[in-house]
Amino acid sequence: MTMDEYEIIERLPTVAEHQFLWESVGWGDVDTGMTKASIAASVYGVVAVHKGVTVGMGRIVGDGAMYFYIQDVAVLPEHQASGVGSRILEQLLTFIRTSTHPSGAAFIGLFASEGKEKFYEKHGFRDYSPGMTGMFTVMDR
């Protein structure tokens, strides 16, 4: 497949698209009620479409001015290594470049799935440890 067979569309994924892509890349099950609220609170999003089918997604959450968190970059396994993920990420980064406050810098964070670190490093992301450590917790109800 060539890159001209894909269209990157500026819109958030639907709940169904999000669930399909999430589960297709092996991230487990997702609660669609929570997903609906999460997607609605996004700052920005894009989907990749191939022959009328959504095959990739990516979105940004954060405050839209200084802090941006890249979330849910996912491409169907059969479309990975085609350049679609890079186009999604580049579109997200372009949005951040144009949204950052003119007198400041943007902090852009993300978590990479295991084995995908090199993909993000190609786009300027790096591990800042030991000087800075990314941390998180999961709060179950």
Number of C-alpha atoms within 10 A of each C-alpha: 9 8 11 7 9 22 18 17 16 18 14 20 24 16 18 12 17 24 18 17 22 21 15 16 13 11 13 9 11 13 9 13 9 10 16 15 11 12 19 13 12 17 18 20 24 23 28 24 17 18 9 9 11 22 24 29 31 25 26 28 18 17 11 18 17 15 16 23 19 21 18 20 24 26 25 19 13 8 14 14 11 14 14 26 22 17 17 25 19 13 19 22 17 11 17 24 13 10 14 17 13 10 5 9 12 16 13 15 16 15 15 16 11 6 7 10 14 12 14 16 11 10 12 8 15 11 11 9 8 7 6 8 9 11 6 6 5 5 5 4 3
